[in-house]
């Protein structure tokens, strides 16, 4: 079935390591480009080139989300000068369409919220989003589309850097490009190999344990989606991960634009998406998941693990958070803010 067109969006994410760009006319990107955050001129040039493909179309927009204010300020200023169009920023100009249930005053990174929004928009069921980049975040979204936060740990390169800088004998290990999973024996035969195995298997074990803890708390084993620059090397062979989606934040940016700039159409699409997801769930996670570009990681069959806490394959459960989501707030004073679009 042909996917419905929507007003075109040039989505841009400024991360701690890279600047990512993609053009969306449907739920899926036509092209995704990842550049170094330190090469601002290349990012502006590429954004201008990508905008040429949509600039003449009605309601075309440029939307930026950033966790690096200094770089995004320079980038947005340059784009406004060069493209002569409005450049929106998330969440300053438009909110992230996801409910939140966090401590009062908590301000999670916009990238974590956009990951959650993109995962919920597609799956419509409880899920965990693992983002393996500069940091490793493991976040939980419940079955009502509410982001509950999660855990933040150092990324692979940060761990290697800390091992070198906080010891006298461990060497510096520079990783250019994608982190390569260790091969050969299970144990490292020299110091470098021991360090690589320590951070690699430590990160994988961290994610497994956190997902298990979330499942125990929630009462069902959630779908697990991975994203981030190191997600493919960490989780390509990991049965825990249902799908690796490298451009998840960009999808979240496009979704935020859809909800803010075309709210009525977004609501209708959400209803249709929810209906499709409900039908799929009745068939046992039979939906296709995220559509990916040829260079991205294909989905794997969803897997579930029974635990000693009674989680089962069909994950039917009674979900009681002691919260009331009807009035947009939780009954236990956790500071929830549930967006209407969530």
N, C-alpha and C positions, 0 to 999 in steps of 0.2 A: 504494500500500500504506500502510495506517495505521501511523503510527510508534508504537512501544511506549511506554507510560507508565512513568515512573520517579518515585521520591519527589520531591515538588516542592521546588525550591530558589529562594530569593531570592538572586541573585548580585549582589554589589556590588564595584565597583572604585573605589579612590581613586587618581586619577592626579595629575600635577603641575598640570593645568589643570582637569580636570573630575571629577565623581563620576558613575559610570555604574551603573545598576540594571536588572535584568531578572529576570523570573520564568521558570523552566524546568520543564516537566513532561515534555518530550521533548528531543531533541538541539537543537531550535531554540527561541529565546525566544518567549514569547507577546507580550511588550511590552518595549521597551528605552527607557529614559529617561536623558538626559544633562543634568546640572546643573553649575553652577559650583561648584568646590571651596570657594569662599568663602562659599557660602550653606548653612551646615550645617543650619540649622533647616528649610529647604526639603527637604534630603536626608532628614532624619529623618522629616518629615511624609510625603514620598512613599514612603519605605521602609515606614512603618507602614500606609499605604494599600494598597500592593502586597502586604504580608504578610497583610492581611485576607483576600485571595483564596485563600490556601493554609494559613493558620494552623490551621484545623480539620482538615486532612488528616493522615493518619498519616505519621510520619517527615518532616514538613516541616522545613526547615532554612534558616538564614540564614548565608551564607558571604561573608566580606570578604577582599579582597586589596588591598594598598596599597603605593605607593612613597612615601607621604607620612605618616610615622609620627605626627606631631603631630595632623593632621586625623583620621586613622583611629582614634587612641586616643580622641578626643572623640566620634567617630561611634559607635564600638562601645559605649562607655559609655552613650551616650544610647539606643541601640537596645536594649541589655539592660534598661535601666530602663523603657522605654516598651513594649516587646514582651513582656516577661516570658518570654523564651525564651533558649535557648543561642545564642550567636553565635560561629561558628567563624571562625578566621583562617587564611589560607594565607600562608606555609607553617608557621606556628607549630603549628597544630592538625592540619593534614593536609598531606601533601607534594604537590608538583606531579608528576603521573604522566608524566614524560618522562625518558629517559636523558640523562646529561650527560657530555661529554668535554672538560674544561677544565683550565687550569693549576691546580696544587694551591693551595687556599685561595681560588680565584676565587668570587665571589658575584654572579652576574648578577641583575639586577632581576627580581622575581617576575613583572612584566608580560611580560617577554621570554620567560620559561619558560612562562607560561600561553598566550601566543600560539603558541609551538611545540607545546605539548600539544594545543591545539585544532586546529591545522593537521594534525598527525600523526594525531590521532584520526579525522579525516574522510578524509584523502587516502591514508594508508598508503603513501607514497612520498616520496622525497627532495624537499625543498621549501625555498624561501627565503621568510621572512616579513619584510615591510617595514612598519614602524610609523612613520607620519609624524605626529608630534605635537609636543610641546615639544622633543623631540629626534627625530632620524631614526635608527632602528636597522634594520640589515639583517642578519638572522640565518639560519644554515644548519642544517637538520635532515637527517641522512642517511637512506638507504633502510632503515635498521634502527630508526629512531625515536630517534636520539641527537642531542641538541642540542650543537653544536660552538662556539657563540658566533658572533661576527660583527663588525660595525662600528657605532660610535656617532658621529653627527655632529650639529651644531646644527640645530634645526628652523628653519622659515622665519622665524618671528617673532624667534627668538633671533638669527638672522643679521642681520635688519634692525636690530634693537636694537644689535648690535655695530657695524654700519656707522656708525650715528649716534654712539654713545658713544665710539668710538675714532678719530673724525676731527673736524676743525674745521668742515667745510663741508657734510657730508651731512645731510639733514634727518631728523627723526624721522618714522617712518611707522607709524601705529597701524592695526592690522587687527582690526576687530570682526567676530566670527563667522567664517565660512569664508573662507579665503584665496582670492581670485579669480585664476584663471589670466590672464596678460596677453593682450590681444588687439591686433589691428592689425599694424603692421610688426614684423619680427623684432628690430629694434633700438629702444631707447628714445629718444625725441626730447627728453626732458628728464631731469633727474637722478632724479626719483622713479621714472619708468618704467624707467630704466636699472638702478636698484637692484632693482626688482621682478623684472625679467627675469633679473638676475644670480642672485638666490637661487632663483627658480623653476627655471630651466634648469640651474643648478648642482646642485640637489637631484635632478632627473631624471637628469642625467648621472652623478651619484654612484652612484645605484642601478643604472643600466645597467652601469657599469664593475665594480662589486662583484659583481653577479650573474655577469658574464662570468668574473671571477677565480675565483669559487666553482665555476663549471661546469668551468673548466680544471683546478682542483685535484681535483674529484670525478670527472671523466671523463664527465659527462653533464649535459645542461641541465635544471635542476630546474623544477618548477612554482613560480610566484611569486605569493604571496598578499599583498595590501596591506591595512592597517588604519590606524586613527588618524584624528584630526580633519581632517587636511589630505590624506588619501589620495585622496578623490574629486576634489578640484581638481587634484592633482598627476598622477594616473594614469588618469583616466576615459577618455582617448583614447590610452593608451599600450599598444602591442601586447605589451610585455614582461609586463604584469600579467595573470594568468589571471582573477583575481576580486578584488573589493574587499569586505571583510567588516568593517564598522565596529565590530561588537560581538565581535571575536575573543577579547579577554581575558575578557569575561564568559562566553563559551562554555567557555574554559579553566577558569574558576572552577567552573562547573557540572560539568565533567568531573572535576575534583579531588574535588568532593563525592561524585560517583557512585562513584568508586574507593574513597574512604575510608569512606563510610557504607554502601555496598552492594557490597562487593568481589566477591562471587561472581557477582552479576548483571552487574557491570561487566566481569568477565572473559569471561562468555558473550557479552555485547554486543560486546566487542572482537574475539572470534573471528569472530562473524558479520560485523562490519564489515570485518575483514581479508579474509574470503572474498569479500565484495562488491567490495572494492577490487581484489582480485586478478583477478576476472573482468573488471572494468572496464578494468584495465590491459592485459589481453590483447586488448581491443578498441580500444586506443589512446586512453586517457584519456576513456572514454565515460561516466563517472559524472557525476552532476548537480552535484557540488560542494556548496557550502553553500546551504541554504535561507534566504532572506532575507525580512525584513519588507518591506512595500510601499515604504517610504521608503528602502530601502537599494539599493546598486548591484547590478545584475544581473550574472551571470557572462558572460564572453566566451569564444568558442572558444579553446581552448588553442593557443598558438603555440610553435614551437621555432625556434631559429636555429642553422644549421651554423656552426662556427667553424674557424679554421685548426688547431685542436687535435683535429679529428676527431670532434666531437660530431654525432650523427646523429639523425634524426627518431624512430627507435624507441628511442633511448638505451639499447640493450643494451650492457653494458660489464662489465669485470671490476673489481670494487671492492676495492681493497687499501689499507687505511689503515695497514698494519703494526700493527693492533690485534687483540687477542683479546677479543671481547665475550662470550664464553661464561662467563667467570668473574667478570664484573662489573668488570673493570679492563683497562686498555690496557697493551700490552707496552712502550710507550716512556716510561712514567713521567709521563703527562700528567695524572694525577689524576682519571681517569674515575670516575664513580659511576653505574652503570646500574641504574635502578629496575626491580624485577621487573615492574611494570605497564607499562613502556615498550613 
